[in-house]
């Protein structure tokens, strides 16, 4: 069985994903480059219907008012602790397909991470509504990408289909919130679990280097036991 790569599920609407993005890219760029980036969002009515037709049910639960107020305080604390300036956006008519399907278009052009950075800045540093197609077009101009393709991603049947495939991966991996990190059998949910995920990925990377070096000297990888609790050479993912 092929071992799945380490991966993280992010959401452009999530403040915790924004904070995880900043920590991952600034403090662990080696891990950011080594893992798969996968989007997760709450689908609109069109995508919900397509998911239902495919037999996919995402474990999303609407947030209570009390939890929303708590997150307002918690995220503000986390941002201040990290020296970040943030503006809490006001979403009048949120449609997360608009931005997340536009991400797929940017990813096709090799600018997925640049797009994520631009959207996070727009939403969490400038308080701009990322459900507005005009926002996607503006980001297209900023990144020298086709603004019409980004703004109209949610109207493209092929991009919609690929969006459903992306959400199918969410379902298969048992993702129930964001940010969500997976390495082999281990799952890490939440910003405060990012450090554990980074350590796990780095430990496995160091083990792989040792295995290659020792194998070059004629030692079988199966005889090598890595340090720590990241797994063992004979494990499968």
Phi and psi in degrees as GROMACS dihedral restraints (atoms count N, CA, C in turn):
[ dihedral_restraints ]
;  ai    aj    ak    al  type     phi  dphi    fc
    3     4     5     6     1   -67.6    20    10
    4     5     6     7     1   139.4    20    10
    6     7     8     9     1   -82.1    20    10
    7     8     9    10     1   126.1    20    10
    9    10    11    12     1   -71.7    20    10
   10    11    12    13     1   145.6    20    10
   12    13    14    15     1   -72.1    20    10
   13    14    15    16     1   156.3    20    10
   15    16    17    18     1   -62.7    20    10
   16    17    18    19     1   145.8    20    10
   18    19    20    21     1  -152.8    20    10
   19    20    21    22     1   157.9    20    10
   21    22    23    24     1  -134.9    20    10
   22    23    24    25     1   142.0    20    10
   24    25    26    27     1  -101.6    20    10
   25    26    27    28     1   123.0    20    10
   27    28    29    30     1  -119.3    20    10
   28    29    30    31     1   159.5    20    10
   30    31    32    33     1  -132.1    20    10
   31    32    33    34     1   135.0    20    10
   33    34    35    36     1   -72.4    20    10
   34    35    36    37     1   -16.8    20    10
   36    37    38    39     1   -92.0    20    10
   37    38    39    40     1    -8.8    20    10
   39    40    41    42     1   -93.7    20    10
   40    41    42    43     1   125.4    20    10
   42    43    44    45     1   -66.5    20    10
   43    44    45    46     1   -32.9    20    10
   45    46    47    48     1   -69.3    20    10
   46    47    48    49     1   -33.9    20    10
   48    49    50    51     1   -66.5    20    10
   49    50    51    52     1   -39.6    20    10
   51    52    53    54     1   -59.5    20    10
   52    53    54    55     1   -47.6    20    10
   54    55    56    57     1   -63.6    20    10
   55    56    57    58     1   -40.1    20    10
   57    58    59    60     1   -64.4    20    10
   58    59    60    61     1   -39.4    20    10
   60    61    62    63     1   -59.6    20    10
   61    62    63    64     1   -45.2    20    10
   63    64    65    66     1   -63.1    20    10
   64    65    66    67     1   -45.2    20    10
   66    67    68    69     1   -66.9    20    10
   67    68    69    70     1   -41.5    20    10
   69    70    71    72     1   -64.4    20    10
   70    71    72    73     1   -47.1    20    10
   72    73    74    75     1   -77.9    20    10
   73    74    75    76     1   -29.7    20    10
   75    76    77    78     1   -89.9    20    10
   76    77    78    79     1   -36.1    20    10
   78    79    80    81     1  -104.6    20    10
   79    80    81    82     1   -19.2    20    10
   81    82    83    84     1  -139.6    20    10
   82    83    84    85     1    56.0    20    10
   84    85    86    87     1   -61.5    20    10
   85    86    87    88     1   -27.8    20    10
   87    88    89    90     1   -64.4    20    10
   88    89    90    91     1   -40.4    20    10
   90    91    92    93     1   -72.1    20    10
   91    92    93    94     1   -40.9    20    10
   93    94    95    96     1   -56.6    20    10
   94    95    96    97     1   -36.3    20    10
   96    97    98    99     1   -79.2    20    10
   97    98    99   100     1   -19.3    20    10
   99   100   101   102     1   -95.5    20    10
  100   101   102   103     1    -8.9    20    10
  102   103   104   105     1  -112.9    20    10
  103   104   105   106     1   167.0    20    10
  105   106   107   108     1   -88.0    20    10
  106   107   108   109     1   141.0    20    10
  108   109   110   111     1  -106.1    20    10
  109   110   111   112     1   122.8    20    10
  111   112   113   114     1  -129.3    20    10
  112   113   114   115     1   130.5    20    10
  114   115   116   117     1   -81.6    20    10
  115   116   117   118     1   149.3    20    10
  117   118   119   120     1  -140.1    20    10
  118   119   120   121     1   130.0    20    10
  120   121   122   123     1  -151.4    20    10
  121   122   123   124     1   162.0    20    10
  123   124   125   126     1   -82.7    20    10
  124   125   126   127     1   119.0    20    10
  126   127   128   129     1   -72.4    20    10
  127   128   129   130     1   155.1    20    10
  129   130   131   132     1   -81.3    20    10
  130   131   132   133     1  -175.5    20    10
  132   133   134   135     1   -62.5    20    10
  133   134   135   136     1   -38.0    20    10
  135   136   137   138     1   -63.9    20    10
  136   137   138   139     1   -49.6    20    10
  138   139   140   141     1   -67.3    20    10
  139   140   141   142     1   -35.2    20    10
  141   142   143   144     1   -59.2    20    10
  142   143   144   145     1   -42.6    20    10
  144   145   146   147     1   -64.0    20    10
  145   146   147   148     1   -40.6    20    10
  147   148   149   150     1   -66.7    20    10
  148   149   150   151     1   -38.0    20    10
  150   151   152   153     1   -65.2    20    10
  151   152   153   154     1   -42.3    20    10
  153   154   155   156     1   -61.8    20    10
  154   155   156   157     1   -41.3    20    10
  156   157   158   159     1   -63.1    20    10
  157   158   159   160     1   -30.1    20    10
  159   160   161   162     1   -89.0    20    10
  160   161   162   163     1     0.2    20    10
  162   163   164   165     1    74.0    20    10
  163   164   165   166     1    28.1    20    10
  165   166   167   168     1  -109.1    20    10
  166   167   168   169     1   128.6    20    10
  168   169   170   171     1  -126.3    20    10
  169   170   171   172     1   113.2    20    10
  171   172   173   174     1   -82.4    20    10
  172   173   174   175     1   140.1    20    10
  174   175   176   177     1   -81.9    20    10
  175   176   177   178     1    53.3    20    10
  177   178   179   180     1   -92.8    20    10
  178   179   180   181     1   133.4    20    10
  180   181   182   183     1  -122.8    20    10
  181   182   183   184     1   130.1    20    10
  183   184   185   186     1   -59.2    20    10
  184   185   186   187     1   141.1    20    10
  186   187   188   189     1   -78.9    20    10
  187   188   189   190     1   138.2    20    10
  189   190   191   192     1   -75.0    20    10
  190   191   192   193     1   160.9    20    10
  192   193   194   195     1   -61.6    20    10
  193   194   195   196     1   -39.7    20    10
  195   196   197   198     1   -63.7    20    10
  196   197   198   199     1   -42.6    20    10
  198   199   200   201     1   -67.3    20    10
  199   200   201   202     1   -37.4    20    10
  201   202   203   204     1   -60.6    20    10
  202   203   204   205     1   -45.1    20    10
  204   205   206   207     1   -64.0    20    10
  205   206   207   208     1   -38.7    20    10
  207   208   209   210     1   -62.6    20    10
  208   209   210   211     1   -44.9    20    10
  210   211   212   213     1   -62.7    20    10
  211   212   213   214     1   -37.1    20    10
  213   214   215   216     1   -54.6    20    10
  214   215   216   217     1   -46.7    20    10
  216   217   218   219     1   -69.5    20    10
  217   218   219   220     1   -44.3    20    10
  219   220   221   222     1   -64.7    20    10
  220   221   222   223     1   -44.2    20    10
  222   223   224   225     1   -67.4    20    10
  223   224   225   226     1   -39.2    20    10
  225   226   227   228     1   -60.2    20    10
  226   227   228   229     1   -44.5    20    10
  228   229   230   231     1   -59.5    20    10
  229   230   231   232     1   -46.6    20    10
  231   232   233   234     1   -63.8    20    10
  232   233   234   235     1   -38.8    20    10
  234   235   236   237     1   -67.6    20    10
  235   236   237   238     1   -43.2    20    10
  237   238   239   240     1   -62.6    20    10
  238   239   240   241     1   -42.2    20    10
  240   241   242   243     1   -60.4    20    10
  241   242   243   244     1   -29.7    20    10
  243   244   245   246     1   -96.9    20    10
  244   245   246   247     1     3.7    20    10
  246   247   248   249     1    69.8    20    10
  247   248   249   250     1    29.6    20    10
  249   250   251   252     1  -102.9    20    10
  250   251   252   253     1   143.3    20    10
  252   253   254   255     1   -93.9    20    10
  253   254   255   256     1   131.0    20    10
  255   256   257   258     1  -139.1    20    10
  256   257   258   259     1   152.5    20    10
  258   259   260   261     1  -124.5    20    10
  259   260   261   262     1   126.8    20    10
  261   262   263   264     1   -77.3    20    10
  262   263   264   265     1   117.7    20    10
  264   265   266   267     1   -74.2    20    10
  265   266   267   268     1   155.2    20    10
  267   268   269   270     1  -109.5    20    10
  268   269   270   271     1   114.4    20    10
  270   271   272   273     1   -97.6    20    10
  271   272   273   274     1   107.3    20    10
  273   274   275   276     1   -79.1    20    10
  274   275   276   277     1   -37.3    20    10
  276   277   278   279     1  -147.5    20    10
  277   278   279   280     1    72.3    20    10
  279   280   281   282     1   -63.8    20    10
  280   281   282   283     1   133.5    20    10
  282   283   284   285     1  -139.0    20    10
  283   284   285   286     1    98.5    20    10
  285   286   287   288     1   -75.5    20    10
  286   287   288   289     1   -12.7    20    10
  288   289   290   291     1   -64.7    20    10
  289   290   291   292     1   -33.3    20    10
  291   292   293   294     1   -56.4    20    10
  292   293   294   295     1   -49.4    20    10
  294   295   296   297     1   -82.2    20    10
  295   296   297   298     1   -37.9    20    10
  297   298   299   300     1   -74.9    20    10
  298   299   300   301     1   -32.8    20    10
  300   301   302   303     1   -73.2    20    10
  301   302   303   304     1   -32.4    20    10
  303   304   305   306     1   -63.4    20    10
  304   305   306   307     1   -33.1    20    10
  306   307   308   309     1   -58.2    20    10
  307   308   309   310     1   -41.1    20    10
  309   310   311   312     1   -61.3    20    10
  310   311   312   313     1   -37.2    20    10
  312   313   314   315     1   -65.6    20    10
  313   314   315   316     1   -44.9    20    10
  315   316   317   318     1   -64.3    20    10
  316   317   318   319     1   -38.6    20    10
  318   319   320   321     1   -62.6    20    10
  319   320   321   322     1   -39.6    20    10
  321   322   323   324     1   -59.1    20    10
  322   323   324   325     1   -32.5    20    10
  324   325   326   327     1   -87.7    20    10
  325   326   327   328     1     5.6    20    10
  327   328   329   330     1    76.9    20    10
  328   329   330   331     1    18.9    20    10
  330   331   332   333     1  -123.6    20    10
  331   332   333   334     1    27.2    20    10
  333   334   335   336     1   -58.4    20    10
  334   335   336   337     1   -47.4    20    10
  336   337   338   339     1   -70.8    20    10
  337   338   339   340     1   -34.2    20    10
  339   340   341   342     1   -63.5    20    10
  340   341   342   343     1   -38.1    20    10
  342   343   344   345     1   -65.2    20    10
  343   344   345   346     1   -45.7    20    10
  345   346   347   348     1   -58.0    20    10
  346   347   348   349     1   -45.0    20    10
  348   349   350   351     1   -60.1    20    10
  349   350   351   352     1   -44.9    20    10
  351   352   353   354     1   -65.7    20    10
  352   353   354   355     1   -40.4    20    10
  354   355   356   357     1   -69.3    20    10
  355   356   357   358     1   -42.0    20    10
  357   358   359   360     1   -62.2    20    10
  358   359   360   361     1   -41.2    20    10
  360   361   362   363     1   -62.5    20    10
  361   362   363   364     1   -43.9    20    10
  363   364   365   366     1   -60.8    20    10
  364   365   366   367     1   -45.8    20    10
  366   367   368   369     1   -77.5    20    10
  367   368   369   370     1   -50.3    20    10
  369   370   371   372     1   -98.1    20    10
  370   371   372   373     1   -13.7    20    10
  372   373   374   375     1  -109.1    20    10
  373   374   375   376     1   -24.3    20    10
  375   376   377   378     1  -119.6    20    10
  376   377   378   379     1    -4.7    20    10
  378   379   380   381     1    66.8    20    10
  379   380   381   382     1    28.4    20    10
  381   382   383   384     1   -87.4    20    10
  382   383   384   385     1   141.8    20    10
  384   385   386   387     1   -75.1    20    10
  385   386   387   388     1   112.5    20    10
  387   388   389   390     1   -86.2    20    10
  388   389   390   391     1     1.7    20    10
  390   391   392   393     1   -86.0    20    10
  391   392   393   394     1    -7.4    20    10
  393   394   395   396     1   -83.2    20    10
  394   395   396   397     1   128.1    20    10
  396   397   398   399     1   -61.7    20    10
  397   398   399   400     1   -30.4    20    10
  399   400   401   402     1   -62.8    20    10
  400   401   402   403     1   -33.1    20    10
  402   403   404   405     1   -65.0    20    10
  403   404   405   406     1   -41.9    20    10
  405   406   407   408     1   -64.0    20    10
  406   407   408   409     1   -40.2    20    10
  408   409   410   411     1   -64.0    20    10
  409   410   411   412     1   -41.6    20    10
  411   412   413   414     1   -62.8    20    10
  412   413   414   415     1   -39.9    20    10
  414   415   416   417     1   -67.3    20    10
  415   416   417   418     1   -35.2    20    10
  417   418   419   420     1   -59.2    20    10
  418   419   420   421     1   -44.4    20    10
  420   421   422   423     1   -62.9    20    10
  421   422   423   424     1   -41.5    20    10
  423   424   425   426     1   -61.6    20    10
  424   425   426   427     1   -39.3    20    10
  426   427   428   429     1   -96.0    20    10
  427   428   429   430     1     3.9    20    10
  429   430   431   432     1    59.8    20    10
  430   431   432   433     1    40.9    20    10
  432   433   434   435     1  -110.9    20    10
  433   434   435   436     1   163.5    20    10
  435   436   437   438     1   -63.7    20    10
  436   437   438   439     1   108.8    20    10
  438   439   440   441     1   -64.3    20    10
  439   440   441   442     1   -34.4    20    10
  441   442   443   444     1   -68.4    20    10
  442   443   444   445     1   -37.3    20    10
  444   445   446   447     1   -66.3    20    10
  445   446   447   448     1   -39.0    20    10
  447   448   449   450     1   -70.0    20    10
  448   449   450   451     1   -46.0    20    10
  450   451   452   453     1   -65.9    20    10
  451   452   453   454     1   -31.2    20    10
  453   454   455   456     1  -102.9    20    10
  454   455   456   457     1    14.9    20    10
  456   457   458   459     1   -57.3    20    10
  457   458   459   460     1   -38.3    20    10
  459   460   461   462     1   -70.5    20    10
  460   461   462   463     1   -11.9    20    10
  462   463   464   465     1   -97.4    20    10
  463   464   465   466     1    -4.9    20    10
  465   466   467   468     1   -90.2    20    10
  466   467   468   469     1   114.9    20    10
  468   469   470   471     1   -57.2    20    10
  469   470   471   472     1   -36.6    20    10
  471   472   473   474     1   -69.5    20    10
  472   473   474   475     1   -41.0    20    10
  474   475   476   477     1   -66.0    20    10
  475   476   477   478     1   -38.4    20    10
  477   478   479   480     1   -58.9    20    10
  478   479   480   481     1   -44.8    20    10
  480   481   482   483     1   -60.9    20    10
  481   482   483   484     1   -43.1    20    10
  483   484   485   486     1   -67.8    20    10
  484   485   486   487     1   -31.8    20    10
  486   487   488   489     1   -62.5    20    10
  487   488   489   490     1   -39.8    20    10
  489   490   491   492     1   -63.8    20    10
  490   491   492   493     1   -38.8    20    10
  492   493   494   495     1   -64.2    20    10
  493   494   495   496     1   -37.7    20    10
  495   496   497   498     1   -64.3    20    10
  496   497   498   499     1   -40.7    20    10
  498   499   500   501     1   -73.6    20    10
  499   500   501   502     1   -25.2    20    10
  501   502   503   504     1   -63.7    20    10
  502   503   504   505     1   -37.4    20    10
  504   505   506   507     1   -64.3    20    10
  505   506   507   508     1   -37.4    20    10
  507   508   509   510     1   -57.6    20    10
  508   509   510   511     1   -45.9    20    10
  510   511   512   513     1   -64.0    20    10
  511   512   513   514     1   -45.2    20    10
  513   514   515   516     1   -64.8    20    10
  514   515   516   517     1   -34.8    20    10
  516   517   518   519     1   -85.3    20    10
  517   518   519   520     1    -2.1    20    10
  519   520   521   522     1    66.9    20    10
  520   521   522   523     1    35.2    20    10
  522   523   524   525     1   -79.6    20    10
  523   524   525   526     1   128.4    20    10
  525   526   527   528     1  -122.6    20    10
  526   527   528   529     1     3.2    20    10
  528   529   530   531     1  -171.8    20    10
  529   530   531   532     1   175.3    20    10
  531   532   533   534     1  -135.7    20    10
  532   533   534   535     1   153.1    20    10
  534   535   536   537     1   -71.6    20    10
  535   536   537   538     1   148.4    20    10
  537   538   539   540     1  -131.7    20    10
  538   539   540   541     1   126.9    20    10
  540   541   542   543     1  -120.1    20    10
  541   542   543   544     1   140.0    20    10
  543   544   545   546     1  -133.5    20    10
  544   545   546   547     1   129.6    20    10
  546   547   548   549     1  -136.8    20    10
  547   548   549   550     1   112.1    20    10
  549   550   551   552     1    55.9    20    10
  550   551   552   553     1  -122.1    20    10
  552   553   554   555     1   -85.0    20    10
  553   554   555   556     1   -12.4    20    10
  555   556   557   558     1   -89.3    20    10
  556   557   558   559     1   135.6    20    10
  558   559   560   561     1  -119.0    20    10
  559   560   561   562     1   140.9    20    10
  561   562   563   564     1  -130.9    20    10
  562   563   564   565     1   120.3    20    10
  564   565   566   567     1  -114.3    20    10
  565   566   567   568     1   127.6    20    10
  567   568   569   570     1   103.1    20    10
  568   569   570   571     1   155.9    20    10
  570   571   572   573     1   -57.0    20    10
  571   572   573   574     1   -38.6    20    10
  573   574   575   576     1   -73.7    20    10
  574   575   576   577     1    -4.7    20    10
  576   577   578   579     1  -101.8    20    10
  577   578   579   580     1     0.1    20    10
  579   580   581   582     1   -61.2    20    10
  580   581   582   583     1   -41.3    20    10
  582   583   584   585     1   -61.1    20    10
  583   584   585   586     1   -37.7    20    10
  585   586   587   588     1   -65.6    20    10
  586   587   588   589     1   -39.7    20    10
  588   589   590   591     1   -64.3    20    10
  589   590   591   592     1   -45.8    20    10
  591   592   593   594     1   -59.4    20    10
  592   593   594   595     1   -45.3    20    10
  594   595   596   597     1   -62.5    20    10
  595   596   597   598     1   -39.1    20    10
  597   598   599   600     1   -65.1    20    10
  598   599   600   601     1   -45.5    20    10
  600   601   602   603     1   -64.9    20    10
  601   602   603   604     1   -42.7    20    10
  603   604   605   606     1   -66.6    20    10
  604   605   606   607     1   -38.9    20    10
  606   607   608   609     1   -62.5    20    10
  607   608   609   610     1   -42.5    20    10
  609   610   611   612     1   -66.1    20    10
  610   611   612   613     1   -37.9    20    10
  612   613   614   615     1   -64.2    20    10
  613   614   615   616     1   -42.2    20    10
  615   616   617   618     1   -64.7    20    10
  616   617   618   619     1   -39.5    20    10
  618   619   620   621     1   -62.3    20    10
  619   620   621   622     1   -40.9    20    10
  621   622   623   624     1   -63.3    20    10
  622   623   624   625     1   -38.7    20    10
  624   625   626   627     1   -64.9    20    10
  625   626   627   628     1   -44.2    20    10
  627   628   629   630     1   -61.3    20    10
  628   629   630   631     1   -43.6    20    10
  630   631   632   633     1   -60.4    20    10
  631   632   633   634     1   -43.0    20    10
  633   634   635   636     1   -64.1    20    10
  634   635   636   637     1   -42.5    20    10
  636   637   638   639     1   -64.9    20    10
  637   638   639   640     1   -45.4    20    10
  639   640   641   642     1   -68.4    20    10
  640   641   642   643     1   -35.5    20    10
  642   643   644   645     1   -66.2    20    10
  643   644   645   646     1   -32.2    20    10
  645   646   647   648     1   -64.0    20    10
  646   647   648   649     1   -22.7    20    10
  648   649   650   651     1   -96.9    20    10
  649   650   651   652     1     9.2    20    10
  651   652   653   654     1    90.6    20    10
  652   653   654   655     1    12.4    20    10
  654   655   656   657     1   -95.7    20    10
  655   656   657   658     1   129.9    20    10
  657   658   659   660     1   -67.8    20    10
  658   659   660   661     1   132.9    20    10
  660   661   662   663     1   -56.5    20    10
  661   662   663   664     1   -31.1    20    10
  663   664   665   666     1   -65.2    20    10
  664   665   666   667     1   -17.9    20    10
  666   667   668   669     1   -89.7    20    10
  667   668   669   670     1    -5.4    20    10
  669   670   671   672     1   -93.2    20    10
  670   671   672   673     1   135.8    20    10
  672   673   674   675     1  -119.2    20    10
  673   674   675   676     1   115.2    20    10
  675   676   677   678     1   -70.9    20    10
  676   677   678   679     1   154.9    20    10
  678   679   680   681     1   -76.3    20    10
  679   680   681   682     1   161.1    20    10
  681   682   683   684     1    81.9    20    10
  682   683   684   685     1  -165.5    20    10
  684   685   686   687     1  -115.9    20    10
  685   686   687   688     1    26.3    20    10
  687   688   689   690     1   -78.8    20    10
  688   689   690   691     1    -5.8    20    10
  690   691   692   693     1   132.9    20    10
  691   692   693   694     1  -164.5    20    10
  693   694   695   696     1  -140.5    20    10
  694   695   696   697     1   162.5    20    10
  696   697   698   699     1   -62.4    20    10
  697   698   699   700     1   -26.5    20    10
  699   700   701   702     1   -93.6    20    10
  700   701   702   703     1     7.2    20    10
  702   703   704   705     1   -74.7    20    10
  703   704   705   706     1   163.5    20    10
  705   706   707   708     1  -128.6    20    10
  706   707   708   709     1   153.9    20    10
